[in-house]
Amino acid sequence: MALRLVVEKAREKMARMAPDMVRLGLAVGTWGNFSCRVTGDGLGEDLMVITPSGVPYTGMKSRDMVVMRLDGEVVDGDLRPSTEWRLHAGIYRARRDVNAVVHTHSPVASGLAVARMPLPPILEDVVQIVGGEVPVATYATAGTEELAANTAAALRDVNGVLLANHGVVGVGETLEDAFTVCQVIEKGAQVYVFARLVGEPSVLAPAEVDLLRRLYREGYGQPRRRCGG
């Protein structure tokens, strides 16, 4: 598929999904951001399509999405990219299996991030979709290379992470996957906080975590397309 067509498909898909950030309670106002990795025949390096800075999700158009190289050079787009583009680029460089990144500010998960409390493996969907405990990435200033490095390190073997005093990052093979990771983390955070209010949360044993994760990888769902597919 020609690179231009892949890019335009990614832009259109992102514009369709942009309102989900607000509808799903993952962001307020223009905070948060998401992106897709784009590859194509003859392309010497990966590109990413990322949401613009400061544009309301409910009004985003496909043309608003910014196409960038992972070094920060804008390839196409009239608007400035998200100030967190380094975060996305750093994750793509560290995780070749990741083709979409969603960064949210959902309230309860952000509360855990402020408390710097990991979300333990308390629910099957957290284990299956995120990969186990949701760790807290070491704090760094938003928009910096340090935050990108800290986040990529925390995402080494899971699909979601809490950003200390900041929010949540979810990654996946597709944009839908990454959005689902963020929703599951927020739901898991709510359940964890509720459980702590009424008692002592029971955490799934490591052997059960491994089994649930393996069963999910081997037999759940249908084949899915990448961001520009």
C-alpha positions as CSV (number, residue, x, y, z in Angstrom):
1,M,0.0,0.0,0.0
2,A,1.4,3.4,-1.0
3,L,2.7,5.4,2.0
4,R,0.4,8.4,1.3
5,L,-2.7,6.2,1.4
6,V,-1.5,4.5,4.7
7,V,-1.0,8.0,6.3
8,E,-4.4,9.2,5.2
9,K,-6.1,6.1,6.5
10,A,-4.4,6.6,9.8
11,R,-5.4,10.3,9.9
12,E,-9.0,9.4,9.2
13,K,-9.2,6.7,11.8
14,M,-7.6,8.9,14.4
15,A,-10.1,11.7,13.7
16,R,-13.0,9.2,14.0
17,M,-11.7,8.0,17.4
18,A,-10.7,11.4,18.8
19,P,-14.1,12.1,20.5
20,D,-13.6,8.8,22.3
21,M,-11.1,10.5,24.6
22,V,-13.8,12.6,26.1
23,R,-16.7,10.1,25.7
24,L,-14.8,7.4,27.5
25,G,-13.8,9.8,30.3
26,L,-10.1,9.4,29.5
27,A,-9.4,13.2,29.1
28,V,-10.8,16.6,30.0
29,G,-10.5,19.5,27.6
30,T,-7.5,19.1,25.3
31,W,-5.3,17.1,27.7
32,G,-3.9,13.8,26.6
33,N,-2.8,12.6,23.2
34,F,-2.5,9.6,20.9
35,S,-0.6,8.4,17.8
36,C,-0.1,5.7,15.3
37,R,3.1,4.3,13.9
38,V,3.1,4.3,10.0
39,T,5.3,2.2,7.8
40,G,5.3,1.6,4.1
41,D,7.2,0.1,1.2
42,G,10.3,2.0,0.4
43,L,10.1,4.1,3.6
44,G,13.6,4.2,5.1
45,E,12.2,4.9,8.6
46,D,9.0,4.8,10.6
47,L,6.7,7.8,10.8
48,M,4.1,8.6,13.4
49,V,0.8,10.3,13.0
50,I,0.0,12.2,16.2
51,T,-2.8,14.5,17.5
52,P,-2.2,18.2,17.4
53,S,-1.5,20.4,20.5
54,G,-4.4,22.2,22.1
55,V,-7.2,21.2,19.7
56,P,-10.5,19.9,21.2
57,Y,-11.1,16.2,20.5
58,T,-14.7,16.7,19.5
59,G,-13.6,19.1,16.7
60,M,-10.5,17.3,15.4
61,K,-10.4,16.7,11.7
62,S,-8.2,14.2,9.8
63,R,-6.2,17.1,8.3
64,D,-5.3,18.3,11.9
65,M,-3.2,15.2,12.6
66,V,0.5,15.8,12.3
67,V,2.8,13.4,10.5
68,M,6.4,13.3,12.0
69,R,9.6,11.4,11.9
70,L,10.6,9.9,15.3
71,D,13.4,12.5,15.6
72,G,10.7,15.3,15.7
73,E,10.8,16.5,12.1
74,V,7.3,17.4,10.9
75,V,6.7,15.8,7.5
76,D,3.1,16.9,6.9
77,G,0.6,19.0,8.8
78,D,-0.3,22.7,9.4
79,L,-0.6,22.5,13.2
80,R,1.9,21.9,16.0
81,P,2.1,18.3,17.2
82,S,1.3,17.3,20.7
83,T,3.9,18.5,23.2
84,E,4.3,14.9,24.2
85,W,5.6,13.7,20.8
86,R,8.9,12.7,22.5
87,L,7.0,10.3,24.7
88,H,5.4,8.6,21.7
89,A,8.6,8.5,19.7
90,G,10.5,7.0,22.6
91,I,8.0,4.2,23.0
92,Y,8.0,3.4,19.3
93,R,11.8,3.2,19.3
94,A,11.8,0.9,22.3
95,R,8.9,-1.4,21.4
96,R,8.8,-2.6,17.8
97,D,5.6,-4.5,18.6
98,V,3.7,-1.3,19.4
99,N,1.9,0.6,16.6
100,A,-0.3,2.9,18.7
101,V,0.1,4.9,21.8
102,V,-2.6,6.6,23.9
103,H,-1.9,9.0,26.7
104,T,-4.8,9.8,29.0
105,H,-5.6,11.7,32.2
106,S,-8.4,9.5,33.5
107,P,-9.1,10.5,37.1
108,V,-8.8,7.4,39.3
109,A,-5.8,5.9,37.5
110,S,-4.2,9.4,37.7
111,G,-5.0,9.3,41.4
112,L,-2.9,6.2,41.8
113,A,-0.2,7.9,39.7
114,V,-0.2,10.8,42.1
115,A,0.1,8.4,45.1
116,R,2.8,6.6,43.1
117,M,1.0,3.3,43.7
118,P,1.2,0.6,41.1
119,L,-2.1,-1.1,40.1
120,P,-1.6,-4.8,41.1
121,P,-2.9,-7.7,39.1
122,I,-6.3,-7.9,40.8
123,L,-8.6,-8.6,37.8
124,E,-8.4,-11.0,34.8
125,D,-8.8,-8.2,32.2
126,V,-6.0,-6.2,33.7
127,V,-3.7,-9.2,33.6
128,Q,-4.8,-10.3,30.1
129,I,-4.8,-6.9,28.3
130,V,-2.1,-5.0,30.2
131,G,0.1,-7.9,31.1
132,G,0.2,-8.0,34.9
133,E,0.9,-5.3,37.4
134,V,0.6,-1.7,36.0
135,P,3.9,0.0,37.2
136,V,4.5,3.6,37.9
137,A,7.1,5.3,35.7
138,T,9.7,7.4,37.5
139,Y,8.6,11.1,37.5
140,A,10.0,13.5,34.9
141,T,8.7,16.8,33.5
142,A,6.0,16.4,30.8
143,G,7.3,16.7,27.3
144,T,10.9,15.8,28.0
145,E,13.2,13.1,26.7
146,E,13.6,12.0,30.4
147,L,9.9,11.2,30.6
148,A,10.0,9.3,27.3
149,A,12.9,7.2,28.6
150,N,11.3,6.5,32.0
151,T,8.0,5.5,30.3
152,A,9.7,3.2,27.8
153,A,11.6,1.5,30.6
154,A,8.5,0.9,32.6
155,L,6.7,-0.5,29.5
156,R,9.4,-3.1,29.0
157,D,7.0,-6.1,29.4
158,V,3.5,-4.6,29.8
159,N,1.1,-2.6,27.7
160,G,0.2,0.1,30.2
161,V,1.9,2.3,32.8
162,L,1.1,5.0,35.2
163,L,3.0,8.3,34.9
164,A,3.9,9.6,38.3
165,N,1.9,12.8,39.1
166,H,0.7,12.8,35.5
167,G,-1.6,10.2,34.0
168,V,-1.6,6.9,32.0
169,V,-0.1,5.5,28.9
170,G,-1.5,2.5,27.0
171,V,0.1,0.9,24.0
172,G,-1.0,-1.8,21.5
173,E,-0.8,-3.3,18.0
174,T,-3.8,-1.1,17.0
175,L,-5.3,2.1,18.1
176,E,-8.3,0.2,19.4
177,D,-6.0,-2.0,21.5
178,A,-4.3,1.0,23.1
179,F,-7.6,2.7,23.9
180,T,-8.8,-0.5,25.5
181,V,-5.6,-0.7,27.7
182,C,-6.3,2.8,29.0
183,Q,-10.0,1.9,29.7
184,V,-9.1,-1.3,31.5
185,I,-6.5,0.5,33.6
186,E,-9.0,3.2,34.7
187,K,-11.6,0.5,35.5
188,G,-9.0,-1.5,37.4
189,A,-8.0,1.5,39.3
190,Q,-11.6,2.2,40.3
191,V,-12.0,-1.4,41.5
192,Y,-8.8,-1.3,43.4
193,V,-9.7,1.9,45.3
194,F,-13.1,0.5,46.1
195,A,-11.6,-2.7,47.4
196,R,-9.2,-0.9,49.6
197,L,-12.2,1.0,51.1
198,V,-14.0,-2.1,52.1
199,G,-11.2,-4.5,52.8
200,E,-7.8,-5.8,51.7
201,P,-7.6,-6.4,47.9
202,S,-6.6,-10.0,46.9
203,V,-3.9,-10.1,44.3
204,L,-3.8,-12.9,41.7
205,A,-0.9,-15.3,42.2
206,P,2.1,-15.1,39.8
207,A,1.3,-18.5,38.3
208,E,-2.3,-17.5,37.6
209,V,-1.1,-14.2,36.0
210,D,1.2,-16.2,33.7
211,L,-1.6,-18.6,32.8
212,L,-4.2,-15.9,32.1
213,R,-1.7,-14.0,30.0
214,R,-0.8,-17.1,27.9
215,L,-4.4,-18.1,27.4
216,Y,-5.3,-14.5,26.2
217,R,-2.4,-14.4,23.8
218,E,-3.1,-17.8,22.3
219,G,-6.8,-17.9,21.9
220,Y,-8.7,-14.6,22.4
221,G,-10.3,-12.4,19.7
222,Q,-9.9,-12.0,16.0
223,P,-7.2,-10.8,13.7
224,R,-6.9,-7.0,13.6
225,R,-5.4,-4.4,11.3
226,R,-2.8,-1.9,12.1
227,C,-3.3,1.9,12.3
228,G,-3.2,2.5,8.6
229,G,-4.7,-0.8,7.6
